[in-house]
Amino acid sequence: MPSDTAGSWTPVALSADLPLATVIPAWTPAGSIALWRSQSGRASASSDRCPHRGMRLSHGFVRGEALSCIYHGWSYSPAGGCVRIPAHPDLVPPETIRVAVQRVEESDGIVWVAVGEPALPPPRLGHLVPIRSLTLNADIAAIEAAAGGKVDADGLIRVADCPWMRLLPTAQTGCTLIYVLVEQDRNVADRITASRIAEAVRRRAETRQKDAA
């Protein structure tokens, strides 16, 4: 993704896949995270381990403006500080009890998480809108070959046989997550076509990856 020497942005989810008061697992180059949205609509990214017993916070739940661990209910604010320990309801949790957090921004229907301290905001997709995401068992080079286009300066791959469609890839551990984007004025039939083309790109990319192994 476009970045500077201080940091970069990683697309981690579609905004539509993160409803109010939910938490999902996600991944950035810095490691796994718990991506969650508070009841008021704020998206946050927390380290995926509760400092109490190491339970994954992405298995937890959201109440109000806090993310709670499913094991013993320790709750954390979007800033990472522990705000509640159910076994000690009268205790104000020490400031030292906290989880690491990463900066989050949403734009054009995509949730972006910062790795490091990017000087610039996430890329703007302009006239493009995301319609779905796909996980491919292939690297970005194989996806480029399958799509017939290279990653451009905005991190997008143009699909050779569909000029109004783009792919936004992000490397994961052992796979690649892609977001399928189309021009805003495309109708439902076009969006279905783009989804089918993306599936075909996935099959070709995974075949190339397997053959190269």
N, C-alpha and C positions, 0 to 999 in steps of 0.2 A: 504494500500500500504506500501511497505518497507519504513521505515523512521527512523529518529533519534529523540532524545528528543527536538531538536530545530525546527523541521519542517518535512513536508512530501510533496510528489508529488501526484497530482491528474490528471489522464488522462481526458481531457475535450473534445477532438474532434479528428477525423481523419484528417491528414494533407490534404487529398484529398477533404475534405469538407470545406476547408477554402481557396478558390482561391485568387488570387491577388486582392487587393482593395475591400475587402468585410469585413463585420462585422456580427457576429452571437451571440446570447445569449448563455451563458454557466454557469455552476455552480461549485463551489468548497465548501468545508466545511466552508470557510470564508464568503460565500455568493455568490450572482449572479454577473457575470462579463460580460463585452462586450469583446469578443474575436475577434481580427481583424488582418488583414494582409495588410501591406502597399504595395504600388505599386512596391517597390523594393524587396518585398518578406519577410520582417521581420514580425514575429508573435508577437503580444502584447496582454496583458490582462489588461484591465482598469476596475475600478469600474463602475457599470452599471447605475450611476446617474450623470447627468450633474450638477455641483454645482450652475449653474445659476437659473434654475427653476425646477430641479429635473427630467427632462425628461430622459427616458432610452437611454443611448448611444448605446445600441444594436439595436435601431431603427434608428440610424443615418447612416452616409455614410463615406467612406474613399476617400480622395483626396491626392494623393502624399504620403507623410509620416505622415499624420495627420488624426485623427478620429474626425469627426464633428457631433455635435448635430443637429438633424433634426428640432428642434424648432427655435432657433435663430442663428444656425450656428457656435456657439463657437467651436473652434478646439483645439485639444490636441495632444501633441507629445507622442511617445512611453514612454517617461520618466514621463508623467503625467502633464507637465506644459501646461498652456493655451498659444497658439501661435497666435491666431487670434480671434478678435471679429468683425464681419462684420459691425455692427452698428457704430463702431469707427475704421475705417480702418487705421488711423494714430497712434492709441494708441498701445504702447508696453504693453501687458498685465502684470499686477503685478505678481511677482513670487508666491504670496499667492493664486492665482487662479489656482487650480490644482485638478486632480483626483488621487485617490490612484491607484497604479499599482502593479502587481504581476509578479514575474520572470517567464519566459516562456522558455521552451526548447522543441525541436522536435527531436525525434529519432524513427527509425523503423516505420515511417508512422503515428505516434501518436503525438499529441500536449499535453504536460504536463505543468501544472501550479503549482508553489510552494505555499504551505501554510506555512508561517513562513520562516525560513532560513535553508533548508536542507543542511547538510554537504556533502552529496553525490549527484551525478547526478541521473536522473530518471533511473529506471530499464532498462536494455537492453534486448530486446526480442530475440536476437540471430538469430536463423534460422526461426523464426516465422514472418509472415506478417499479418497485419489486412485486412479483406475483407469487413466488414460492422460493424455497431453498431445497438443495439436494446435497447429500453426502456422497462423494465419489472415492472409490478405492484406487486412486490414481493421483499422480503429482501434477503440478501446474503445467509442466512441459507437455505431458501427455494430453491434458485438456486443451492446451493451445493447438496442438496438432489435430485433435479431433474436431475442434471448432473451426479450424482454418484461419485463426487470427492470433495475434500476440497481445499480451497485457500492455495497455497503453499507459500514458502518464497519470491517468486517473485511476489506475488499477483495474480497468475494465477490458474484457475480451470481446471483440466484435465477432459475431457468428457469421461465417461467410455466406451461407445460404439464407440468411434472414437479416437484412440490413437494419431493421427497426428493433432488433433484440440485442441485448448485451448480457454477459456473464460477469459477476463480481466474485472472484475466488479468494479464499483465505486458507492457507495451509494449516492443517491440524496434525496431531500426532498420528502418523500412519495413514492419513487420508486428506482430502480437500473438501471443504464446505464451499458451495457456490450459491449465489443468489441470482435468480433469473429475473431480468429486468426488461421491460418493454416501454415503448414510447407512450406517453400519457393518453394520447387520443385513440389508442387501439381498443377495439371492441372485444366482447367476450370470446368470439370465435378466434380472433387473433391471439388472445391470451392462452387459449387452449392449444392452439398451434405451437406457440412458443414453449409451452410446457412439454409438449411431445418432442419438439426438437431438442430440448434440454435432455430429455431421457435418452434420445438417440446419441447425443454427444457423450453422455455418461457411458453408454454401452461401448462406443468406439474407444473412449479414453481408457476404460478398464481393460478392454481387450489389448490395446497397445501396451499398457503397463504390464499385463500378464505375459505378453509375448516377449517383452524386454527383460523380464526377470530371469 
